[in-house]
Amino acid sequence: MIKKVGIRIVAVIGMFFLFNLLYVQLFFPSDLEEHGDVYLVTKELPDSMDVVYLGESSNKSFHEDDLDKRFISDLIADQFTDLKVVDLTKEAAHAGIYKKMLNWIAENKEVKTVVVTMNMRSFNADWIYSELETPLQKSAIFLNNYPPIINRLILSFKGYDIKTIEERQKQVLEKWEEDIYTTPYFPFEDVRDWDRWMDYTGIKNPDGSRNVEKTQLACHYIKTFGFELDTLTNPRIQDFDEIIQLAKKNNWNLVFNLLAENTEKADKLVGDRLTQLMKRNRDILLKYYGKKDVTIVDNLEVVPDREFIDQDWTTEHYAESGRKTISRKVAASLAKFYPDSYSPKDFDNQYEFYNDFERENKWEQGARSSTDEFSFEKEKSSIAGGKFHYSVTFEYELERIPESKRKEVYVSFMYLQRNQSHDAHIVFECESENFPKQQLSEKIETDKIDEWVKVEQLYRIPEGFKDFGHMKVYVHNPTEEPVYIDNMSIKFR
């Protein structure tokens, strides 16, 4: 009997492995495509990295007028000479999702330092019980460290936090009414009471009429930030605490990046009662995690109102200067782990630029002329020729370059041609309101075929353009035979 039972157990185990193998081969890829976007973005990380930056849409948002459209994580990486800094960005993600990502990374990747975005809004009821929570939890199922077929069964039987939009909204309302303000002499009982008062009072136009848009926005600021943070019961606190435990277990350096909120607009719309509450919640986080020996970067008030892209909503989407301010502070916090690699950048006086073309929108033309057909070191390069005659284009205002560095431009990049049946030129272009456009075009010539070579060119900036000029550098190839450009470096000197 023991022998028969043993045979049956072995047979069941064998069938399980067989079914799992068949599932992985036949159905797993399509399931990931449909349900596993959190798993897919996590899986794309390299096997080994020095720093991984976990963020949501704040990391990659930019203003359409930004000259430098790089991610916050890219700007951080730019301040370290020899570190492999990568990002893990998932829209609407919060500490609960980051925790799942990091658990999977701990089992499958090598990392030394983890930077986790800490979004003040994510501690409020509206985000904790957001209608986005169900799809987020669903998309993270495949991060569980179970065989794929088990994760698929969990997905099929809805073994995750699943609620309807109506149920989520009910949770939000109940939480708002449950959380009674404990601040002495506070004039409102709870956030709903405060919201109703603002809606009734309203914000007035100069002529005394009701400003509907500003009143609605003020109410939204109250519902977003008008909460008292309780470190004993808030689920986001518990998520961050578990991230700390995971970091200690894996000997990771850990940094929490507390994002900037538009305290300037909050003060204008609602008043200092709200901004003081926001600052008090910030102070609670700093004190709480300071005791846990975690580096927390305080960016709450460092970005002015004009640098927030969304002026009619409460988001952490910043224009160029805002992203650079945050990146400087995060990079400075990482310097204690990597003092020999740290090279702080004064982005307001930047005169060296680099692009490995791995990231879309880093420079102009980025998404259209990026290709993974060939690359020098990583996965992507920029193409010129065929459908896209222009490579990724560097574009910058010369007045933003330090005056002492406006004499000439040194350009270098890696270059690959499949044959010589093309007409590729490197183009330097300057224009200004006071002077006609000037363009210098130099043909790229090399005998090397199917071999990466370094191209270097020096361009002197015309005297009249030094104060007002607009500079572009790109490769132009009007033929059907493409050429490839990688690791472009621009240095003003």
SVG drawing of the C-alpha trace seen along z (x, -y; Angstrom):
<svg xmlns="http://www.w3.org/2000/svg" viewBox="-23 -93 61 95">
<polyline fill="none" stroke="black" stroke-width="0.4" points="0.0,0.0 2.8,-2.4 4.4,-1.6 1.1,-2.4 0.6,-5.6 4.1,-6.7 3.7,-5.9 0.5,-8.0 2.2,-10.9 5.1,-10.8 2.6,-10.6 0.6,-13.7 3.9,-15.6 4.9,-14.6 1.6,-15.7 1.9,-19.0 5.3,-19.7 4.0,-18.6 1.0,-20.9 3.2,-23.7 5.6,-23.2 2.7,-23.1 1.2,-26.2 4.5,-28.1 5.0,-27.1 1.5,-27.6 -0.4,-30.1 1.9,-32.0 3.1,-34.6 -0.4,-35.6 -1.5,-35.7 1.4,-38.0 0.5,-40.3 -3.1,-40.5 -2.7,-40.5 0.9,-40.8 2.2,-44.3 3.7,-44.8 5.6,-41.5 6.7,-42.4 8.2,-45.8 10.0,-44.1 11.3,-41.3 12.9,-43.7 15.4,-44.8 19.0,-43.7 20.3,-40.8 22.7,-43.0 22.5,-46.7 24.0,-49.2 20.9,-51.3 17.2,-50.6 14.8,-53.5 11.1,-52.6 8.6,-55.2 5.3,-55.9 4.3,-58.5 6.2,-61.2 9.5,-59.7 8.8,-60.0 6.4,-62.9 7.7,-66.0 6.4,-69.3 6.2,-69.5 8.3,-72.6 11.1,-71.0 14.4,-71.0 15.6,-68.1 13.0,-65.5 14.9,-62.9 13.4,-60.9 14.2,-61.7 16.1,-58.4 18.1,-59.4 19.1,-62.7 20.2,-60.9 22.3,-58.5 23.9,-61.5 25.5,-62.4 27.4,-59.2 30.4,-58.4 30.4,-54.6 27.2,-53.3 24.5,-51.2 21.3,-53.1 18.1,-51.7 14.4,-52.5 11.3,-50.5 8.4,-52.7 4.7,-51.7 1.9,-54.3 -0.2,-54.6 2.1,-52.2 2.5,-52.7 4.5,-51.0 2.3,-47.9 3.1,-47.3 6.8,-48.3 6.9,-45.7 5.8,-42.9 8.3,-44.1 11.2,-44.1 10.3,-40.6 10.5,-39.3 13.8,-41.2 15.3,-39.7 14.7,-36.3 15.8,-36.9 18.1,-39.9 21.2,-41.5 21.0,-45.0 22.9,-47.0 20.8,-50.1 17.1,-50.7 15.4,-54.1 11.7,-54.0 9.3,-56.8 7.3,-57.9 4.2,-59.7 2.3,-61.7 -1.0,-61.2 -0.6,-57.5 -1.2,-57.6 -4.7,-59.1 -8.0,-57.1 -8.7,-58.1 -5.6,-56.3 -5.6,-53.4 -9.1,-52.5 -8.7,-53.7 -10.6,-52.1 -7.2,-51.4 -6.3,-49.1 -8.1,-46.1 -6.3,-46.2 -3.0,-46.9 -3.3,-43.9 -4.4,-41.8 -1.4,-42.8 1.0,-42.0 -0.2,-38.3 2.6,-36.9 5.2,-38.5 4.3,-35.8 7.2,-33.4 5.0,-30.4 5.1,-28.3 3.4,-30.2 0.5,-27.7 -0.3,-28.4 -0.3,-32.1 -2.7,-31.5 -5.0,-29.6 -4.9,-32.4 -5.8,-34.8 -8.6,-32.6 -10.1,-32.2 -9.6,-35.9 -7.3,-35.4 -6.4,-39.1 -8.0,-42.3 -10.9,-42.6 -13.8,-45.1 -16.1,-47.0 -15.8,-50.7 -18.8,-51.3 -17.3,-49.2 -14.1,-51.2 -16.0,-54.5 -17.9,-53.3 -14.6,-52.4 -13.3,-56.0 -16.4,-57.6 -16.4,-55.4 -12.7,-56.1 -13.2,-59.9 -16.0,-59.8 -14.1,-57.4 -11.0,-59.6 -12.0,-62.3 -9.4,-65.1 -7.5,-65.0 -5.7,-68.3 -6.8,-70.6 -9.1,-73.5 -9.4,-72.2 -12.6,-73.8 -13.7,-70.7 -14.7,-67.3 -13.4,-65.3 -12.3,-65.7 -16.0,-65.5 -16.9,-68.4 -14.0,-70.4 -14.8,-69.6 -18.5,-70.6 -17.4,-73.9 -15.1,-74.8 -17.8,-73.9 -20.3,-76.0 -18.0,-79.0 -16.4,-78.8 -13.6,-80.8 -14.7,-84.2 -13.6,-86.0 -12.6,-89.7 -16.2,-90.7 -17.6,-88.5 -19.0,-85.7 -18.2,-82.1 -15.1,-80.7 -16.3,-77.1 -13.0,-75.7 -10.9,-77.0 -13.5,-75.9 -13.6,-72.4 -9.8,-72.3 -9.6,-73.5 -12.1,-70.8 -9.9,-68.2 -6.8,-69.5 -8.6,-69.1 -9.7,-65.5 -6.2,-64.7 -4.1,-66.1 -6.5,-66.9 -5.7,-63.7 -3.8,-63.1 -1.2,-60.4 -1.4,-57.5 1.7,-55.3 -0.1,-52.5 -2.9,-51.9 -2.1,-53.3 -1.5,-50.4 1.1,-52.4 3.2,-52.6 3.0,-48.8 4.1,-48.4 7.1,-50.7 8.0,-48.8 8.0,-45.5 10.2,-47.1 12.7,-48.0 12.7,-44.4 13.3,-43.2 16.2,-45.6 17.8,-44.5 17.4,-40.8 19.1,-41.4 21.7,-43.9 20.4,-46.6 21.1,-50.3 17.6,-51.9 16.4,-55.4 12.9,-56.8 12.3,-59.7 9.4,-61.8 8.1,-63.6 7.3,-67.3 3.7,-68.4 2.3,-71.7 2.2,-73.3 2.3,-76.8 -1.0,-76.2 -2.5,-74.4 -1.8,-77.5 -3.3,-79.9 -6.5,-77.8 -7.1,-76.5 -4.7,-78.4 -2.1,-77.5 -4.3,-75.2 -3.9,-72.6 -0.2,-73.2 0.6,-73.0 -1.2,-69.6 0.9,-68.5 4.1,-69.6 3.1,-67.8 2.5,-64.6 5.9,-65.1 7.6,-65.5 5.9,-62.3 7.4,-60.4 10.8,-61.9 10.8,-61.1 9.3,-57.6 11.7,-56.4 14.6,-58.3 14.3,-56.0 14.4,-53.0 17.7,-54.2 16.4,-54.7 17.5,-57.6 14.5,-59.7 14.9,-62.6 12.5,-65.4 11.4,-67.0 7.9,-68.1 8.4,-71.9 11.3,-72.1 9.3,-72.5 7.4,-75.8 3.9,-76.0 5.1,-77.0 7.0,-73.7 3.9,-71.5 2.6,-70.4 -1.0,-69.7 -2.4,-72.9 -6.0,-71.6 -5.2,-68.4 -3.0,-67.2 -0.2,-65.2 3.5,-64.9 4.3,-65.7 7.1,-68.1 8.6,-70.2 12.3,-70.1 13.6,-72.3 11.4,-70.4 12.7,-67.0 16.3,-68.3 15.8,-69.7 14.5,-66.4 17.3,-64.4 20.0,-66.6 18.7,-65.9 18.3,-62.2 21.8,-61.9 23.2,-63.8 21.7,-61.2 23.2,-58.4 26.6,-60.0 27.2,-58.5 27.0,-55.0 29.1,-55.9 31.4,-58.9 34.0,-58.0 31.4,-57.9 29.5,-61.0 29.8,-63.9 27.2,-66.5 25.7,-68.4 24.6,-72.0 22.0,-71.5 21.4,-75.2 25.0,-75.6 25.3,-72.3 27.6,-72.1 28.0,-68.3 25.2,-66.1 25.1,-62.4 22.6,-60.0 22.8,-56.3 19.3,-56.2 17.9,-53.7 15.2,-56.1 12.5,-57.6 11.9,-61.3 15.3,-62.0 16.1,-64.3 13.9,-65.4 12.9,-62.8 13.6,-60.2 10.6,-57.9 10.6,-58.0 14.2,-57.3 15.1,-54.9 15.8,-51.3 16.8,-48.0 18.2,-46.6 21.8,-47.4 23.4,-48.9 27.0,-49.6 26.7,-48.5 23.1,-48.1 19.9,-47.5 19.1,-50.6 20.6,-53.1 19.4,-56.0 18.8,-55.4 19.1,-57.9 18.0,-56.9 15.1,-55.0 11.8,-56.1 13.6,-58.5 16.1,-60.8 17.0,-62.5 18.6,-60.9 17.7,-61.8 18.3,-65.5 20.1,-67.4 18.5,-70.8 19.4,-73.5 19.3,-77.2 22.9,-78.6 21.9,-81.2 21.5,-78.3 25.2,-77.3 27.7,-79.0 29.1,-82.0 32.7,-80.7 31.6,-77.5 30.0,-79.1 33.0,-79.1 32.8,-75.7 30.9,-72.4 32.7,-69.0 30.5,-66.1 31.4,-62.4 29.4,-59.3 29.7,-55.7 28.7,-55.0 27.8,-52.0 27.2,-51.6 26.2,-48.4 27.7,-49.7 28.7,-53.1 25.5,-53.6 24.3,-56.5 24.8,-60.2 25.0,-60.6 26.1,-64.0 26.5,-65.4 24.8,-68.7 25.3,-71.7 22.6,-74.3 22.3,-77.7 19.6,-80.2 18.5,-83.4 16.1,-86.2 18.8,-88.6 20.8,-86.4 19.8,-84.2 20.1,-80.4 23.5,-79.0 24.1,-75.4 27.4,-73.4 27.1,-69.9 30.1,-67.5 29.9,-64.1 30.6,-61.1 33.3,-59.1 34.8,-55.8 35.9,-52.6 34.7,-50.4 31.6,-48.2 29.5,-46.5 31.9,-47.8 31.3,-50.4 33.7,-53.4 34.0,-56.6 33.1,-59.8 34.4,-63.2 33.6,-66.7 34.4,-70.2 32.1,-73.1 32.9,-76.8 29.8,-78.8 29.4,-82.0 30.1,-85.1 26.6,-86.6 24.9,-83.5 26.6,-83.1 24.0,-85.1 20.8,-84.3 21.4,-81.3 19.4,-78.1 21.6,-75.0 20.8,-71.7 23.1,-68.7 21.9,-65.7 22.8,-63.2 21.0,-63.6 20.8,-60.9 18.2,-61.4 18.9,-58.0 17.1,-54.7 20.3,-53.0 20.3,-53.6 23.2,-54.3 23.2,-53.9 24.4,-56.3 25.0,-55.4 26.4,-56.9 26.4,-60.5 28.3,-63.1 27.9,-66.9 30.4,-69.1 30.4,-72.9 33.8,-74.5"/>
</svg>
